[in-house]
């Protein structure tokens, strides 16, 4: 991503910065034993992980904002980012991935079990008519 900053590939950088975040989150969800391939669901699951102290809440806000930025840049041509915003996005992606790596390394069996229990409860609540 850093190399492409010099050639001003805004769409590619923005997309890559988001997917770096998404796949890091996907790795954490896999560690917890959850498979989620719907991005909005993955972000919702990240909120649950933040609520349980597994990740920091600012990481959830970061990936949600990054997803919206990617959508705006890819699908709405009139949306432009300054070089400063692009650099901030790249740096944010690095910090996000490092934060998730730390969570993966430090997550406890108890935290995993608690998150899975809460997911099961919420799934049964959603499934009821």
C-alpha positions in Angstrom: 0.0 0.0 0.0 2.8 2.4 0.9 4.4 2.1 -2.6 1.1 2.9 -4.3 0.8 6.1 -2.4 3.4 7.6 -4.7 1.5 6.7 -7.8 -1.9 7.9 -6.4 -3.9 4.6 -6.8 -6.6 5.8 -4.5 -9.2 3.1 -5.3 -6.7 0.2 -4.9 -5.2 1.6 -1.7 -8.6 2.1 -0.2 -9.8 -1.3 -1.2 -6.6 -3.0 0.1 -6.7 -1.1 3.4 -10.2 -2.3 4.0 -9.5 -5.9 3.0 -6.4 -6.0 5.2 -8.7 -5.2 8.1 -11.4 -7.6 7.1 -9.2 -10.6 6.7 -7.5 -9.9 10.0 -11.0 -9.8 11.6 -11.9 -13.0 9.7 -8.8 -14.6 11.3 -9.9 -13.6 14.7 -13.4 -14.9 14.1 -12.0 -18.2 12.9 -9.9 -18.4 16.1 -13.2 -18.0 18.0 -14.7 -20.7 15.9 -17.1 -18.6 13.9 -17.3 -18.5 10.1 -18.8 -15.3 8.8 -18.5 -14.4 5.1 -21.0 -11.5 5.2 -19.0 -8.3 5.9 -21.8 -6.6 7.9 -22.2 -9.7 10.0 -18.5 -9.9 10.6 -18.5 -6.3 11.8 -21.5 -7.0 14.0 -19.6 -9.9 15.5 -16.6 -7.6 16.1 -19.0 -5.4 18.2 -19.7 -8.5 20.4 -16.0 -9.2 20.7 -15.4 -5.6 21.8 -18.2 -5.9 24.3 -16.4 -8.9 25.8 -13.1 -7.1 25.9 -11.5 -9.2 23.3 -10.8 -6.3 21.0 -11.0 -2.5 21.5 -14.1 -0.7 20.5 -12.2 1.7 18.3 -11.2 -1.2 16.0 -14.9 -1.9 15.3 -15.4 1.8 14.4 -12.3 1.7 12.3 -13.3 -1.3 10.2 -16.9 0.1 9.7 -15.6 3.4 8.6 -13.0 1.7 6.3 -15.8 -0.4 4.7 -17.9 2.7 4.0 -14.8 4.6 2.6 -14.1 1.6 0.3 -17.7 1.6 -1.0 -17.7 5.4 -1.5 -14.4 5.3 -3.5 -15.3 2.2 -5.6 -18.9 3.0 -6.4 -19.3 6.7 -6.2 -16.8 8.3 -8.6 -17.3 11.8 -7.3 -15.9 10.9 -3.9 -12.3 11.9 -3.6 -9.8 11.4 -0.7 -6.9 13.7 0.0 -3.4 12.3 0.2 -3.6 12.9 3.9 -6.8 10.9 4.3 -5.3 8.1 2.2 -2.1 8.0 4.3 -4.3 8.0 7.5 -6.3 5.0 6.1 -3.1 3.1 5.3 -1.7 3.7 8.8 -5.1 2.8 10.3 -5.0 -0.5 8.5 -1.6 -1.3 9.9 -2.8 -0.4 13.5 -6.0 -2.5 13.0 -4.1 -5.6 11.8 -1.7 -5.3 14.7 -4.5 -4.9 17.2 -6.3 -7.9 15.9 -3.0 -9.9 15.9 -2.6 -9.0 19.5 -6.2 -10.1 20.3 -5.6 -13.4 18.6 -2.4 -14.0 20.6 -4.0 -13.0 23.9 -7.6 -14.4 23.7 -8.3 -16.9 26.4 -10.4 -20.1 26.3 -12.8 -18.5 28.7 -13.3 -15.4 26.4 -13.9 -17.7 23.4 -16.5 -19.7 25.3 -18.3 -16.6 26.5 -18.4 -15.1 23.0 -19.7 -18.4 21.6 -22.4 -18.6 24.4 -23.5 -15.1 23.6 -23.6 -15.8 19.9 -25.8 -18.9 20.5 -28.2 -16.9 22.6 -28.4 -14.1 20.0 -28.9 -16.6 17.2 -31.8 -18.3 19.1 -33.4 -14.9 19.8 -33.1 -13.9 16.1 -34.5 -17.2 14.9 -37.7 -17.0 17.0 -40.7 -15.6 15.1 
